[in-house]
Amino acid sequence: MKISVIAHPNSKNPRIEEDLMKVLHVWVKAPPLKGKANKAITEALANFFGIKKGKVTLIRGEKSKNKLFEIG
């Protein structure tokens, strides 16, 4: 399953919300430096879906706010 994500790094309140277009907005405390935010988003998605971190893969958007993840 592929999931569209909009990243919000450096957030004070980490959370995950879905908008009307079925896009997940993921707020994480990690800064967008050296892949720290991507790692935090991967962990947040794994917790959200109740799966292991290894099952969440970043497909597109390594240096962008708009990302595409594969789950499973």
Biopython code that builds the backbone (N, CA, C, O; Angstrom):
import numpy as np
from Bio.PDB.StructureBuilder import StructureBuilder

atoms = [
    (1, "MET", "N", (0.847, -1.167, 0.000)),
    (1, "MET", "CA", (0.000, 0.000, 0.000)),
    (1, "MET", "C", (0.899, 1.238, 0.000)),
    (1, "MET", "O", (1.867, 1.303, 0.758)),
    (2, "LYS", "N", (0.585, 2.200, -0.833)),
    (2, "LYS", "CA", (1.355, 3.433, -0.915)),
    (2, "LYS", "C", (0.585, 4.564, -0.243)),
    (2, "LYS", "O", (-0.622, 4.717, -0.431)),
    (3, "ILE", "N", (1.310, 5.350, 0.544)),
    (3, "ILE", "CA", (0.706, 6.419, 1.336)),
    (3, "ILE", "C", (1.375, 7.744, 0.995)),
    (3, "ILE", "O", (2.602, 7.843, 1.015)),
    (4, "SER", "N", (0.583, 8.757, 0.684)),
    (4, "SER", "CA", (1.103, 10.116, 0.485)),
    (4, "SER", "C", (1.180, 10.799, 1.842)),
    (4, "SER", "O", (0.245, 10.742, 2.640)),
    (5, "VAL", "N", (2.324, 11.451, 2.088)),
    (5, "VAL", "CA", (2.573, 12.087, 3.382)),
    (5, "VAL", "C", (3.085, 13.503, 3.152)),
    (5, "VAL", "O", (3.886, 13.746, 2.249)),
    (6, "ILE", "N", (2.620, 14.427, 3.969)),
    (6, "ILE", "CA", (3.186, 15.774, 4.002)),
    (6, "ILE", "C", (3.893, 15.906, 5.341)),
    (6, "ILE", "O", (3.278, 15.760, 6.398)),
    (7, "ALA", "N", (5.184, 16.183, 5.288)),
    (7, "ALA", "CA", (6.020, 16.246, 6.486)),
    (7, "ALA", "C", (6.003, 17.637, 7.101)),
    (7, "ALA", "O", (6.006, 18.649, 6.400)),
    (8, "HIS", "N", (5.986, 17.658, 8.422)),
    (8, "HIS", "CA", (6.064, 18.893, 9.189)),
    (8, "HIS", "C", (7.145, 18.715, 10.260)),
    (8, "HIS", "O", (6.824, 18.403, 11.407)),
    (9, "PRO", "N", (8.425, 18.910, 9.905)),
    (9, "PRO", "CA", (9.497, 18.735, 10.896)),
    (9, "PRO", "C", (9.549, 19.900, 11.883)),
    (9, "PRO", "O", (8.895, 20.925, 11.686)),
    (10, "ASN", "N", (10.337, 19.727, 12.947)),
    (10, "ASN", "CA", (10.519, 20.748, 13.988)),
    (10, "ASN", "C", (9.212, 21.141, 14.660)),
    (10, "ASN", "O", (9.020, 22.307, 15.006)),
    (11, "SER", "N", (8.328, 20.200, 14.845)),
    (11, "SER", "CA", (7.040, 20.479, 15.469)),
    (11, "SER", "C", (7.127, 20.315, 16.980)),
    (11, "SER", "O", (7.867, 19.468, 17.478)),
    (12, "LYS", "N", (6.371, 21.126, 17.700)),
    (12, "LYS", "CA", (6.335, 21.006, 19.156)),
    (12, "LYS", "C", (5.422, 19.864, 19.592)),
    (12, "LYS", "O", (5.651, 19.242, 20.630)),
    (13, "ASN", "N", (4.389, 19.589, 18.800)),
    (13, "ASN", "CA", (3.419, 18.543, 19.131)),
    (13, "ASN", "C", (3.398, 17.471, 18.052)),
    (13, "ASN", "O", (2.684, 17.622, 17.061)),
    (14, "PRO", "N", (4.163, 16.386, 18.212)),
    (14, "PRO", "CA", (4.152, 15.330, 17.191)),
    (14, "PRO", "C", (2.783, 14.651, 17.116)),
    (14, "PRO", "O", (2.181, 14.311, 18.135)),
    (15, "ARG", "N", (2.309, 14.464, 15.882)),
    (15, "ARG", "CA", (1.018, 13.808, 15.681)),
    (15, "ARG", "C", (0.860, 13.438, 14.212)),
    (15, "ARG", "O", (1.655, 13.844, 13.365)),
    (16, "ILE", "N", (-0.173, 12.668, 13.930)),
    (16, "ILE", "CA", (-0.513, 12.291, 12.557)),
    (16, "ILE", "C", (-1.994, 12.576, 12.357)),
    (16, "ILE", "O", (-2.832, 12.174, 13.164)),
    (17, "GLU", "N", (-2.308, 13.282, 11.261)),
    (17, "GLU", "CA", (-3.697, 13.580, 10.925)),
    (17, "GLU", "C", (-3.910, 13.336, 9.435)),
    (17, "GLU", "O", (-2.992, 13.482, 8.627)),
    (18, "GLU", "N", (-5.136, 12.963, 9.089)),
    (18, "GLU", "CA", (-5.495, 12.749, 7.691)),
    (18, "GLU", "C", (-6.386, 13.895, 7.232)),
    (18, "GLU", "O", (-7.322, 14.276, 7.935)),
    (19, "ASP", "N", (-6.095, 14.451, 6.041)),
    (19, "ASP", "CA", (-6.935, 15.546, 5.537)),
    (19, "ASP", "C", (-8.038, 14.988, 4.644)),
    (19, "ASP", "O", (-8.176, 13.774, 4.501)),
    (20, "LEU", "N", (-8.813, 15.872, 4.053)),
    (20, "LEU", "CA", (-9.954, 15.454, 3.228)),
    (20, "LEU", "C", (-9.548, 14.728, 1.952)),
    (20, "LEU", "O", (-10.337, 13.971, 1.387)),
    (21, "MET", "N", (-8.321, 14.955, 1.498)),
    (21, "MET", "CA", (-7.820, 14.312, 0.279)),
    (21, "MET", "C", (-7.139, 12.980, 0.567)),
    (21, "MET", "O", (-6.486, 12.417, -0.312)),
    (22, "LYS", "N", (-7.286, 12.465, 1.800)),
    (22, "LYS", "CA", (-6.700, 11.193, 2.241)),
    (22, "LYS", "C", (-5.172, 11.230, 2.255)),
    (22, "LYS", "O", (-4.522, 10.205, 2.049)),
    (23, "VAL", "N", (-4.605, 12.402, 2.496)),
    (23, "VAL", "CA", (-3.161, 12.573, 2.636)),
    (23, "VAL", "C", (-2.855, 12.681, 4.120)),
    (23, "VAL", "O", (-3.525, 13.416, 4.845)),
    (24, "LEU", "N", (-1.849, 11.952, 4.572)),
    (24, "LEU", "CA", (-1.460, 12.013, 5.974)),
    (24, "LEU", "C", (-0.505, 13.178, 6.206)),
    (24, "LEU", "O", (0.461, 13.353, 5.463)),
    (25, "HIS", "N", (-0.773, 13.962, 7.224)),
    (25, "HIS", "CA", (0.134, 15.020, 7.661)),
    (25, "HIS", "C", (0.822, 14.488, 8.911)),
    (25, "HIS", "O", (0.167, 14.114, 9.884)),
    (26, "VAL", "N", (2.158, 14.458, 8.871)),
    (26, "VAL", "CA", (2.913, 13.905, 9.988)),
    (26, "VAL", "C", (3.794, 14.998, 10.577)),
    (26, "VAL", "O", (4.686, 15.521, 9.909)),
    (27, "TRP", "N", (3.532, 15.335, 11.836)),
    (27, "TRP", "CA", (4.327, 16.317, 12.562)),
    (27, "TRP", "C", (5.317, 15.552, 13.437)),
    (27, "TRP", "O", (4.923, 14.672, 14.201)),
    (28, "VAL", "N", (6.619, 15.892, 13.324)),
    (28, "VAL", "CA", (7.659, 15.257, 14.141)),
    (28, "VAL", "C", (8.555, 16.328, 14.749)),
    (28, "VAL", "O", (8.681, 17.426, 14.207)),
    (29, "LYS", "N", (9.176, 16.002, 15.878)),
    (29, "LYS", "CA", (10.071, 16.938, 16.550)),
    (29, "LYS", "C", (11.420, 17.047, 15.852)),
    (29, "LYS", "O", (12.101, 18.062, 15.994)),
    (30, "ALA", "N", (11.815, 16.037, 15.111)),
    (30, "ALA", "CA", (13.140, 15.983, 14.493)),
    (30, "ALA", "C", (13.323, 17.071, 13.432)),
    (30, "ALA", "O", (12.379, 17.417, 12.722)),
    (31, "PRO", "N", (14.546, 17.607, 13.329)),
    (31, "PRO", "CA", (14.828, 18.606, 12.293)),
    (31, "PRO", "C", (15.044, 17.936, 10.932)),
    (31, "PRO", "O", (15.377, 16.753, 10.868)),
    (32, "PRO", "N", (14.857, 18.686, 9.857)),
    (32, "PRO", "CA", (15.050, 18.105, 8.521)),
    (32, "PRO", "C", (16.522, 18.101, 8.100)),
    (32, "PRO", "O", (16.856, 18.552, 7.004)),
    (33, "LEU", "N", (17.384, 17.601, 8.953)),
    (33, "LEU", "CA", (18.820, 17.552, 8.676)),
    (33, "LEU", "C", (19.317, 16.112, 8.700)),
    (33, "LEU", "O", (19.000, 15.349, 9.613)),
    (34, "LYS", "N", (20.094, 15.752, 7.691)),
    (34, "LYS", "CA", (20.736, 14.431, 7.609)),
    (34, "LYS", "C", (19.746, 13.275, 7.746)),
    (34, "LYS", "O", (20.091, 12.228, 8.294)),
    (35, "GLY", "N", (18.528, 13.454, 7.256)),
    (35, "GLY", "CA", (17.538, 12.384, 7.257)),
    (35, "GLY", "C", (16.875, 12.116, 8.600)),
    (35, "GLY", "O", (16.157, 11.126, 8.744)),
    (36, "LYS", "N", (17.102, 12.978, 9.583)),
    (36, "LYS", "CA", (16.517, 12.760, 10.907)),
    (36, "LYS", "C", (14.989, 12.818, 10.864)),
    (36, "LYS", "O", (14.321, 12.001, 11.497)),
    (37, "ALA", "N", (14.440, 13.767, 10.132)),
    (37, "ALA", "CA", (12.983, 13.876, 10.036)),
    (37, "ALA", "C", (12.399, 12.670, 9.292)),
    (37, "ALA", "O", (11.350, 12.157, 9.681)),
    (38, "ASN", "N", (13.061, 12.217, 8.236)),
    (38, "ASN", "CA", (12.574, 11.045, 7.501)),
    (38, "ASN", "C", (12.542, 9.817, 8.408)),
    (38, "ASN", "O", (11.592, 9.035, 8.365)),
    (39, "LYS", "N", (13.568, 9.650, 9.222)),
    (39, "LYS", "CA", (13.618, 8.520, 10.144)),
    (39, "LYS", "C", (12.490, 8.624, 11.169)),
    (39, "LYS", "O", (11.829, 7.631, 11.471)),
    (40, "ALA", "N", (12.272, 9.824, 11.700)),
    (40, "ALA", "CA", (11.208, 10.024, 12.683)),
    (40, "ALA", "C", (9.830, 9.786, 12.062)),
    (40, "ALA", "O", (8.950, 9.222, 12.712)),
    (41, "ILE", "N", (9.639, 10.207, 10.818)),
    (41, "ILE", "CA", (8.361, 9.983, 10.128)),
    (41, "ILE", "C", (8.144, 8.492, 9.901)),
    (41, "ILE", "O", (7.032, 7.993, 10.073)),
    (42, "THR", "N", (9.201, 7.777, 9.516)),
    (42, "THR", "CA", (9.107, 6.331, 9.320)),
    (42, "THR", "C", (8.678, 5.645, 10.612)),
    (42, "THR", "O", (7.811, 4.771, 10.599)),
    (43, "GLU", "N", (9.291, 6.043, 11.731)),
    (43, "GLU", "CA", (8.934, 5.467, 13.026)),
    (43, "GLU", "C", (7.494, 5.819, 13.415)),
    (43, "GLU", "O", (6.770, 4.974, 13.943)),
    (44, "ALA", "N", (7.082, 7.054, 13.157)),
    (44, "ALA", "CA", (5.724, 7.476, 13.486)),
    (44, "ALA", "C", (4.692, 6.700, 12.666)),
    (44, "ALA", "O", (3.653, 6.299, 13.192)),
    (45, "LEU", "N", (4.976, 6.491, 11.393)),
    (45, "LEU", "CA", (4.055, 5.728, 10.544)),
    (45, "LEU", "C", (3.973, 4.273, 10.995)),
    (45, "LEU", "O", (2.894, 3.681, 10.990)),
    (46, "ALA", "N", (5.104, 3.699, 11.383)),
    (46, "ALA", "CA", (5.112, 2.316, 11.868)),
    (46, "ALA", "C", (4.254, 2.194, 13.128)),
    (46, "ALA", "O", (3.487, 1.241, 13.267)),
    (47, "ASN", "N", (4.379, 3.145, 14.034)),
    (47, "ASN", "CA", (3.552, 3.132, 15.248)),
    (47, "ASN", "C", (2.078, 3.342, 14.918)),
    (47, "ASN", "O", (1.210, 2.696, 15.504)),
    (48, "PHE", "N", (1.796, 4.239, 13.988)),
    (48, "PHE", "CA", (0.423, 4.556, 13.595)),
    (48, "PHE", "C", (-0.291, 3.331, 13.019)),
    (48, "PHE", "O", (-1.454, 3.076, 13.332)),
    (49, "PHE", "N", (0.425, 2.570, 12.167)),
    (49, "PHE", "CA", (-0.172, 1.403, 11.526)),
    (49, "PHE", "C", (0.041, 0.119, 12.321)),
    (49, "PHE", "O", (-0.494, -0.927, 11.953)),
    (50, "GLY", "N", (0.818, 0.183, 13.408)),
    (50, "GLY", "CA", (1.057, -0.984, 14.243)),
    (50, "GLY", "C", (1.913, -2.043, 13.584)),
    (50, "GLY", "O", (1.662, -3.237, 13.748)),
    (51, "ILE", "N", (2.932, -1.617, 12.835)),
    (51, "ILE", "CA", (3.827, -2.549, 12.149)),
    (51, "ILE", "C", (5.273, -2.223, 12.515)),
    (51, "ILE", "O", (5.538, -1.233, 13.196)),
    (52, "LYS", "N", (6.207, -3.060, 12.060)),
    (52, "LYS", "CA", (7.627, -2.833, 12.320)),
    (52, "LYS", "C", (8.167, -1.750, 11.399)),
    (52, "LYS", "O", (7.652, -1.543, 10.300)),
    (53, "LYS", "N", (9.221, -1.052, 11.859)),
    (53, "LYS", "CA", (9.818, 0.030, 11.068)),
    (53, "LYS", "C", (10.332, -0.465, 9.723)),
    (53, "LYS", "O", (10.317, 0.279, 8.742)),
    (54, "GLY", "N", (10.783, -1.705, 9.668)),
    (54, "GLY", "CA", (11.316, -2.267, 8.433)),
    (54, "GLY", "C", (10.277, -2.421, 7.334)),
    (54, "GLY", "O", (10.632, -2.581, 6.166)),
    (55, "LYS", "N", (9.006, -2.374, 7.690)),
    (55, "LYS", "CA", (7.923, -2.511, 6.711)),
    (55, "LYS", "C", (7.518, -1.171, 6.095)),
    (55, "LYS", "O", (6.673, -1.128, 5.201)),
    (56, "VAL", "N", (8.120, -0.076, 6.573)),
    (56, "VAL", "CA", (7.816, 1.264, 6.057)),
    (56, "VAL", "C", (9.011, 1.744, 5.241)),
    (56, "VAL", "O", (10.121, 1.859, 5.761)),
    (57, "THR", "N", (8.776, 2.024, 3.956)),
    (57, "THR", "CA", (9.856, 2.405, 3.053)),
    (57, "THR", "C", (9.538, 3.737, 2.376)),
    (57, "THR", "O", (8.445, 3.934, 1.847)),
    (58, "LEU", "N", (10.511, 4.646, 2.403)),
    (58, "LEU", "CA", (10.374, 5.922, 1.701)),
    (58, "LEU", "C", (10.685, 5.684, 0.230)),
    (58, "LEU", "O", (11.789, 5.269, -0.122)),
    (59, "ILE", "N", (9.707, 5.950, -0.622)),
    (59, "ILE", "CA", (9.880, 5.730, -2.065)),
    (59, "ILE", "C", (10.330, 7.010, -2.758)),
    (59, "ILE", "O", (11.244, 6.989, -3.582)),
    (60, "ARG", "N", (9.683, 8.124, -2.420)),
    (60, "ARG", "CA", (9.952, 9.383, -3.121)),
    (60, "ARG", "C", (9.817, 10.537, -2.137)),
    (60, "ARG", "O", (8.980, 10.502, -1.236)),
    (61, "GLY", "N", (10.652, 11.566, -2.318)),
    (61, "GLY", "CA", (10.534, 12.778, -1.531)),
    (61, "GLY", "C", (11.516, 12.892, -0.387)),
    (61, "GLY", "O", (11.197, 13.475, 0.649)),
    (62, "GLU", "N", (12.694, 12.349, -0.558)),
    (62, "GLU", "CA", (13.690, 12.375, 0.513)),
    (62, "GLU", "C", (14.001, 13.785, 1.000)),
    (62, "GLU", "O", (14.219, 13.997, 2.193)),
    (63, "LYS", "N", (14.024, 14.747, 0.087)),
    (63, "LYS", "CA", (14.341, 16.131, 0.455)),
    (63, "LYS", "C", (13.168, 17.070, 0.213)),
    (63, "LYS", "O", (13.360, 18.263, -0.023)),
    (64, "SER", "N", (11.958, 16.533, 0.270)),
    (64, "SER", "CA", (10.763, 17.320, 0.000)),
    (64, "SER", "C", (9.769, 17.164, 1.149)),
    (64, "SER", "O", (9.840, 16.202, 1.914)),
    (65, "LYS", "N", (8.846, 18.114, 1.263)),
    (65, "LYS", "CA", (7.770, 17.983, 2.256)),
    (65, "LYS", "C", (6.760, 16.931, 1.828)),
    (65, "LYS", "O", (6.156, 16.259, 2.663)),
    (66, "ASN", "N", (6.582, 16.794, 0.513)),
    (66, "ASN", "CA", (5.644, 15.811, -0.036)),
    (66, "ASN", "C", (6.392, 14.502, -0.256)),
    (66, "ASN", "O", (7.342, 14.443, -1.037)),
    (67, "LYS", "N", (5.958, 13.465, 0.432)),
    (67, "LYS", "CA", (6.659, 12.180, 0.393)),
    (67, "LYS", "C", (5.695, 11.065, 0.022)),
    (67, "LYS", "O", (4.481, 11.189, 0.182)),
    (68, "LEU", "N", (6.258, 9.981, -0.474)),
    (68, "LEU", "CA", (5.483, 8.796, -0.784)),
    (68, "LEU", "C", (6.142, 7.620, -0.071)),
    (68, "LEU", "O", (7.321, 7.332, -0.280)),
    (69, "PHE", "N", (5.360, 6.942, 0.778)),
    (69, "PHE", "CA", (5.845, 5.786, 1.529)),
    (69, "PHE", "C", (5.107, 4.555, 1.073)),
    (69, "PHE", "O", (3.949, 4.609, 0.659)),
    (70, "GLU", "N", (5.823, 3.418, 1.161)),
    (70, "GLU", "CA", (5.180, 2.130, 0.919)),
    (70, "GLU", "C", (5.088, 1.425, 2.264)),
    (70, "GLU", "O", (6.070, 1.327, 3.000)),
    (71, "ILE", "N", (3.911, 0.944, 2.564)),
    (71, "ILE", "CA", (3.650, 0.259, 3.823)),
    (71, "ILE", "C", (3.440, -1.223, 3.529)),
    (71, "ILE", "O", (2.639, -1.592, 2.670)),
    (72, "GLY", "N", (4.168, -2.062, 4.254)),
    (72, "GLY", "CA", (3.969, -3.503, 4.098)),
    (72, "GLY", "C", (4.945, -4.180, 3.290)),
    (72, "GLY", "O", (4.858, -5.394, 3.103)),
]
sb = StructureBuilder()
sb.init_structure("model")
sb.init_model(0)
sb.init_chain("A")
sb.init_seg("    ")
for serial, (resi, resn, name, xyz) in enumerate(atoms, 1):
    if name == "N":
        sb.init_residue(resn, " ", resi, " ")
    sb.init_atom(name, np.array(xyz, "f"), 0.0, 1.0, " ", f" {name:<3s}", serial, name[0])
structure = sb.get_structure()
